[in-house]
Amino acid sequence: MPVSSEFQDGIFVVTAAGEYALDDLVAVVTNGYSHPNFAQTTPLLFDTRRSTANPTSDDVQQMCRRILGLRPPGHIGKWALVTGKDPLRFGIGRMGSLTMQSLGVPVEVFTEMDPALAYIRRDRMAGPPTP
């Protein structure tokens, strides 16, 4: 399947590969919201390194609005996107990130998985603040 998801160490990971319908991506994400492992603090990590889809800016904006419109109330988990090093993929990712940011949800964009995972895990590993 071109779009899949799984929970890895408490992170909801959505992977998109090849060509896929944006409706499929939205469905996978929104179905994940109802999974028993999805909590208010669950981070989301989108891995599009193997994607060949070329959505328009309108497609990206609509997809972001749909994903956020169905997000559980009170969700505060971090969002990150790994695009790979292709400038086109990175640009599409930044377009999505800016759309999400304009809707009130910051999304960090990375070209490699390790920095994205470090970003997602930062603060989660620190535990509660000390008085």
Secondary structure as GFF3:
##gff-version 3
##sequence-region A 1 131
A	DSSP	beta_strand	3	8	.	.	.	ID=ss1
A	DSSP	beta_strand	11	18	.	.	.	ID=ss2
A	DSSP	alpha_helix	22	33	.	.	.	ID=ss3
A	DSSP	beta_strand	44	51	.	.	.	ID=ss4
A	DSSP	alpha_helix	57	69	.	.	.	ID=ss5
A	DSSP	beta_strand	79	82	.	.	.	ID=ss6
A	DSSP	alpha_helix	87	102	.	.	.	ID=ss7
A	DSSP	beta_strand	107	110	.	.	.	ID=ss8
A	DSSP	alpha_helix	113	121	.	.	.	ID=ss9
###
